[in-house]
């Protein structure tokens, strides 16, 4: 229900984007990729992107609904890197609420060399905030456990390992409690580098718990 804002460190200002229906209140999950801002929308399975190095003007729609074979809306978009030898490849990752992953390469969707370079499948994410960065990797909180996107891409689909396997039973108990209490969209994770921890925060029927 709120407008997008940007700040120079002193004041907050409306960026002047024209959103999906003339109002940027429908936009959420902001990310950057190769000099452009990208957004998801609360109303459909599309992402919107701005002109290069721009914080104003009309946004361009890119429909993801026909690309997700399992259906559902995108819950995550963001940059993702993979290294092979001395070469690092940079992609834009889109992950659906069903756990379907699409990797795009190229400068932006209107670019002639924009292409889908991979499609992968994981367990479904718990909620809209169940994604966080671990270095250049993306960790996803799914119904079955914590998943590394790098592991999903590198391993055969039936062989990837959950990062939370050592606490699998307790993890699934917390997920089910959070979903039953209607708080699945508040499930979040963060990296604590000093202690080398991945910390997951659940909200369950008994209140908030980590």
N, C-alpha and C positions, 0 to 999 in steps of 0.2 A: 504493500500500500504506500510505500515511500518512493520519492524520486531518487534517481542516481545523483550522487554528488562527487565532486573532486576537490582536493585541497592542495594549496601550495605551502602548507605548514602553518598558515595564519588564518586564512578564511576558507570557508566551504562555499562552493559555487555549483550551480546547475551546469552540467556539461553541454546541454543543447542537442542531445541526440533525439532523433525521431524514432520511436520504438515501433514494435510490431503493429500497433493500431493507433499510431500517433501519440503514444504515451509510454514513456520508459518505465512506468510502474510495473509493467508485466515482465521486465527483465530481471534475471538473477544469475548467480554463479558467473562472475566476471573472471576472465583470464586473458592473458596476452600470448600471442604467437606470431613471431616474425614481424614485429612492428605494428600489429593490429590488435584491437580489443575485440574479444568474442564474448557472447552472452548466450545463456539459455533463456527460454521463455516459460512462464507459468501456464500458458494456454495450449501449447501444442508441442509436437516433437521436432521442433526446429531449433537451429542456432542462428544468431545474427552476428554480423561482423561489421566493423567500421572501416573507413578508408585508412590507408597507411598513415601512421603517426597522427591520428586525428581523434579529437574528443568532442566533435560536433558533427551535425549533418545527418542525412538519412542512413540508416543501417540496412545492410543487404541480407535477405533471408536465404538460408540454406536448409532445405528440408531433409531431415534424417529419417523420417517415418518409413520410407520405402527401402532404406538401407539396413534397418534393423529387422532381420528375418523373424525374430521372436516377438516383435511388436514392443509396445511400451514406449515411454518417454526417455530421453537422455537425462541422466542424473549427474553426469560429470563430463566436462571438457577441459583439457589442459595439455600443455606441452609434455613430451615424454622422449627420453633419449636412450638409444641403444648403442653400445660400442662393439666394434669388431676389429681386432688388431689395433691399428693406429687411427682408425676411422670412426667417428661418432656420427650417427644418423639421428636427426631431429624430426619428430613427428608431432602431429596433433592427435591426441587420444580422445575418443568419445565412448562413454560407457553407459549402457541403458539400465533401467530399473530391473531388467530380467537377467543382467549379468553378461550381456553381449558387448564385446569390445571391438571397435573399429579403429585402425591406425591409418591416418592420412599423411601423405607427403606432398610437398609443393609449397609455394609461397602463400596461397590463399585459394578459396574455392573457385574464384573466377579465373584463376591462372590456368593456362593451357596444359601445364604439367601436373596439375592437382590430380591425385590418384589415391585409391584405396590400396594399401600395401599389405594389409593383413586383417583377418577376422578371427576372433578367439571367443571362447565361452568359459565362464566361471560360474560359481554359485551366485545367486542373486544378492545384491547389496541389501543391508538391513534398512537403510533410509537414505534420504537425500544428502545428508552430511557425512556419510560413511566412507569418505575418501580423504586421504592426507598424504603429503609428500614425505619421503624418506630419501634425502639426497635427490638424485634424479629419478628415483623410482616412485611409483604410486602404490600405496597400500590401501586395500579395500576391505572394509568390515562386512563380511557376508554372513549369511545364515549358518554356514558350515565352519566358519573360522576366518582368520586373517589371511589375505592373499596378496602376494607381491605380483604386480603386473609384469615385471621382468621375468618372474618364474613362469607366468602364464604364457608369455611369448616364447620363452626358450624351451620349455618342457612339453612333451606330448600331453594332450589334453587330459588323459586319464592318469597321469603320473605326477602332476605338480603337488607340492607339499604345502600344507597350511602352516603358517608361521606360529599358529597357536595350538599346534597338535599336543604339546605337553599339558595344556590346560583345556583340552577339547570339551570335556564334560561340563566344567564350570562355565566355560565360554557360552556354550549352547543354552545352558540354564538361564544365564543373564540375557541372552538374545530373546528367548521366549518370554521372559518376564517383561522385558521392555516392550515387545510387540503387543503382548496382552494388555498392558497398561496404556497403550496408545501413544508411546513415546519413541517409536522407532526412528522417526525423523530427527531426533535429538542425539542419537548415538554418534559419538565423535572419537577421533583418535589424534594423538600427537606423539612426536618423537622427543624423548628427554635425553639429549646427547651426553650429559655428564655421567649419568648412570647407565647409559646405553640401554634405555628402556623404550618399549612401545607401550604407551598408556592408552587404554580404551575406557571411555566414560559411558556407562549405561544409565538410563533412567528406567527404573522398574516399579512394580506395584508398591514396594516398600520405600520408595524415594530414590534419590540419586546414589549411585554406587560406582566405584571404579574397579 
